């Protein structure tokens, strides 16, 4: 609502697989095939369609604002040329979980090490009911880091609506990114299948140097974030700085912020969103 109050026309999307986004032209969400996708597909198909819809409806270029996985989808889509500066005016990435090999989240590291996603035999994972019951504990959940500036009411609201389902393949893909320390496409675990999809035995990397050089980018990250660890964000910045033209990249570091402080922090308006608006306003 902060951007809307500042006069921006805000469009909010729901990721494929959530309870709000399960319609398909011919597949039922109860069908196994409905869930045969990873974030590769979100970056290749879903995000470009969303941006195209907003662009055609408003007649204006899009200022993309993404948190965590949203940042990953944006950069992947830009690197692959699925979206470009013809429709995207800028990209603002909050707590970007793009590279993830330094992730310190105890739960995520355990899940990756044990190959949990590979062993799951269901199509979706949804923790909503559990998280509503444990909203007090979630504030300091070792999944994301100790959030400094959010309260239990905000966490409860998030647990009731924000914890949504995704595909097991998507979880597996994210686990591969953490395990390999790279930004690569989904590994089907079979050289022949990889050849069918990519024309090579191993999945290709996303080349962030192909992001449009004249695209303004804003990145805000926190020092207490166990999902978007500072070491991983620095790897990302190391790739973006030479890829973008001078003065195209603006970076904000919030020392005591963890993963969810960026979207639910009581002082996020003052600390983060004033900087975001200062980045966006000159680009109108």
C-alpha positions in Angstrom: 0.0 0.0 0.0 3.0 2.3 0.5 3.6 2.6 -3.3 -0.1 2.9 -4.0 -0.3 5.8 -1.5 2.5 7.5 -3.4 0.4 7.3 -6.6 1.9 4.2 -8.2 -0.5 1.8 -10.0 0.4 -1.4 -8.1 -0.2 -4.9 -9.5 0.4 -7.9 -7.3 0.8 -11.3 -8.7 0.3 -14.8 -7.3 2.9 -17.4 -8.1 1.9 -20.6 -10.0 0.8 -23.3 -7.6 -0.6 -21.1 -4.8 -4.3 -21.4 -3.9 -4.9 -18.3 -5.9 -3.2 -19.5 -9.1 -4.1 -23.1 -10.0 -6.2 -22.6 -13.1 -4.8 -24.2 -16.3 -6.1 -24.6 -19.8 -6.3 -28.3 -19.7 -4.6 -29.7 -16.5 -6.3 -30.2 -13.2 -4.3 -29.2 -10.1 -4.9 -32.7 -8.8 -3.0 -34.1 -11.8 0.7 -34.9 -11.3 1.5 -33.2 -14.6 0.1 -29.9 -13.3 3.1 -29.7 -10.9 5.9 -30.5 -13.5 7.5 -27.1 -13.3 10.3 -25.2 -11.5 11.2 -21.5 -11.2 12.7 -21.9 -14.7 9.1 -22.0 -16.0 8.1 -19.0 -13.8 10.9 -16.9 -15.3 10.4 -18.1 -18.9 6.6 -18.1 -19.1 4.7 -16.7 -16.1 6.6 -13.5 -15.3 6.8 -12.3 -19.0 3.1 -12.9 -19.4 2.4 -10.8 -16.2 4.6 -8.0 -17.4 3.1 -8.1 -20.8 -0.4 -7.9 -19.3 0.4 -4.9 -17.2 2.2 -3.2 -20.1 -0.7 -3.7 -22.5 -3.3 -2.7 -19.9 -1.6 0.5 -18.7 0.4 1.5 -21.7 3.4 2.1 -19.4 6.6 0.3 -18.6 6.7 -1.7 -15.4 8.7 -1.0 -12.3 9.3 -4.5 -11.0 9.6 -4.9 -7.2 10.4 -8.4 -6.0 11.2 -10.0 -2.6 13.4 -13.2 -2.3 12.3 -15.6 -5.1 10.7 -12.7 -7.0 14.2 -11.2 -7.4 15.5 -14.5 -8.8 12.7 -14.7 -11.3 13.3 -11.1 -12.4 17.0 -11.5 -13.0 16.6 -14.9 -14.7 13.9 -13.5 -17.1 16.1 -10.5 -17.9 19.2 -12.6 -18.4 17.3 -14.9 -20.8 15.8 -12.1 -22.7 12.3 -13.2 -21.7 11.6 -9.6 -20.6 13.6 -6.4 -21.5 13.8 -2.7 -21.2 11.0 -2.3 -23.8 8.5 -3.2 -21.1 10.5 -3.0 -17.8 11.6 0.4 -16.6 13.4 -0.7 -13.5 14.0 -3.6 -11.1 13.9 -3.3 -7.3 15.1 -6.5 -5.5 14.6 -6.9 -1.8 16.4 -9.6 0.1 17.4 -11.3 -3.2 17.8 -15.0 -2.9 19.6 -15.4 -6.2 22.9 -17.1 -5.2 22.4 -19.3 -2.1 25.5 -21.4 -1.3 26.2 -19.4 1.8 22.7 -19.6 3.2 22.9 -20.1 7.0 19.3 -21.1 7.6 19.5 -24.3 9.7 16.3 -25.7 8.4 17.1 -25.1 4.8 20.6 -26.4 5.0 19.3 -29.6 6.7 16.6 -30.0 4.0 19.2 -29.6 1.2 21.7 -31.9 2.8 19.2 -34.6 3.3 17.7 -34.2 -0.2 14.3 -33.8 1.3 12.7 -32.4 -1.9 13.9 -35.5 -3.8 12.3 -37.9 -1.4 8.9 -36.2 -1.0 6.1 -38.2 -2.5 3.5 -35.5 -2.7 3.0 -32.7 -5.2 2.6 -29.7 -2.9 3.9 -28.5 0.4 1.8 -26.1 2.4 2.5 -25.1 6.0 -0.3 -22.6 6.6 -2.2 -24.4 9.4 1.0 -25.3 11.2 2.3 -21.8 11.0 -0.8 -20.2 12.3 -0.6 -22.4 15.4 3.1 -21.5 15.8 3.0 -17.8 14.8 4.8 -16.7 18.0 7.7 -19.1 17.3 7.8 -18.1 13.7 9.1 -14.7 14.5 12.5 -16.2 15.3 12.2 -19.2 13.1 15.7 -20.5 12.0 14.3 -20.6 8.5 15.1 -17.0 7.7 17.0 -15.4 10.6 16.0 -13.4 13.6 13.7 -10.7 12.4 14.3 -7.6 14.3 11.3 -5.5 13.6 8.1 -7.4 13.1 5.4 -8.4 15.6 3.3 -11.6 16.1 0.2 -10.0 14.6 2.0 -9.5 11.3 3.4 -13.0 11.4 0.0 -14.5 12.1 -1.4 -12.6 9.1 1.4 -13.9 7.0 1.0 -17.4 8.2 -2.7 -17.4 7.3 -2.2 -16.1 3.8 1.5 -16.0 2.8 2.7 -19.6 3.3 1.6 -21.2 0.1 2.1 -24.4 -1.8 4.7 -25.0 -4.6 5.9 -27.9 -6.7 8.3 -30.5 -5.4 10.4 -29.9 -8.6 10.6 -26.2 -7.7 11.9 -27.2 -4.2 14.3 -29.6 -5.8 15.6 -26.9 -8.2 16.1 -24.4 -5.4 18.0 -27.2 -3.4 20.2 -27.7 -6.4 21.1 -24.0 -6.5 22.0 -24.1 -2.8 24.0 -27.4 -3.1 25.9 -26.4 -6.3 26.4 -22.8 -5.5 25.5 -21.8 -9.0 22.6 -20.1 -10.8 21.7 -22.9 -13.2 18.6 -24.4 -14.8 16.9 -27.4 -13.5 19.0 -30.6 -13.5 16.8 -33.5 -14.4 19.3 -35.9 -13.0 19.7 -37.7 -16.3 22.2 -36.8 -19.0 19.8 -37.9 -21.8 16.9 -35.9 -20.4 19.1 -32.9 -20.0 20.1 -33.3 -23.6 16.5 -33.3 -24.7 15.8 -30.0 -22.8 19.1 -28.2 -23.2 21.1 -29.8 -25.9 23.8 -30.7 -23.4 24.4 -33.2 -20.7 24.4 -30.7 -17.8 22.0 -27.7 -17.3 23.3 -24.3 -18.5 24.0 -21.4 -16.2 22.0 -18.2 -16.2 24.4 -15.5 -17.6 23.6 -12.3 -15.6 26.0 -10.3 -17.8 23.2 -10.4 -20.4 20.9 -8.3 -18.3 20.3 -5.0 -20.2 23.1 -2.6 -19.3 20.8 0.4 -19.2 18.3 -1.0 -16.7 18.2 0.8 -13.3 18.4 -1.8 -10.4 17.9 -1.2 -6.7 19.0 -3.9 -4.2 18.3 -3.9 -0.5 19.6 -6.6 1.7 20.1 -7.3 5.5 22.9 -8.4 7.7 20.8 -10.8 9.7 19.2 -12.6 6.7 19.8 -16.3 6.8 18.2 -16.8 3.4 19.9 -14.0 1.4 23.2 -14.2 3.2 25.5 -11.2 2.7 28.2 -13.3 1.1 25.7 -14.5 -1.5 24.4 -11.0 -2.2 28.0 -9.8 -2.6 28.5 -12.5 -5.3 25.4 -11.2 -7.0 26.6 -7.6 -6.8 30.0 -8.7 -8.2 28.2 -9.9 -11.3 25.8 -7.0 -11.6 28.3 -4.1 -11.2 30.2 -4.9 -14.4 27.0 -5.9 -16.3 25.2 -2.6 -15.8 26.2 0.9 -16.9 27.6 3.3 -14.4 25.1 4.6 -11.9 22.5 2.0 -12.9 22.9 0.1 -9.7 21.9 1.4 -6.3 22.5 -0.7 -3.1 21.2 -0.5 0.4 22.4 -2.5 3.3 20.4 -2.8 6.5 22.6 -4.4 9.2 19.9 -5.7 11.6 17.3 -6.8 9.0 16.4 -10.5 8.4 14.4 -12.0 5.6 10.9 -10.9 6.5 11.7 -7.5 8.0 11.7 -6.2 4.4 8.1 -6.9 3.9 6.7 -6.8 7.4 9.1 -4.7 9.4 7.5 -2.0 11.5 10.1 0.5 10.4 10.5 -0.8 6.8 8.6 2.2 5.5 11.2 4.5 7.0 14.3 2.4 6.4 13.6 0.6 3.1 10.6 2.1 1.3 11.7 5.7 1.5 14.9 4.6 -0.3 12.9 2.5 -2.8 10.6 5.5 -3.6 13.7 7.8 -3.9 14.9 5.3 -6.5 11.6 5.0 -8.4 10.4 8.6 -8.5 13.1 10.0 -10.8 12.3 7.2 -13.3 8.6 8.1 -13.7 
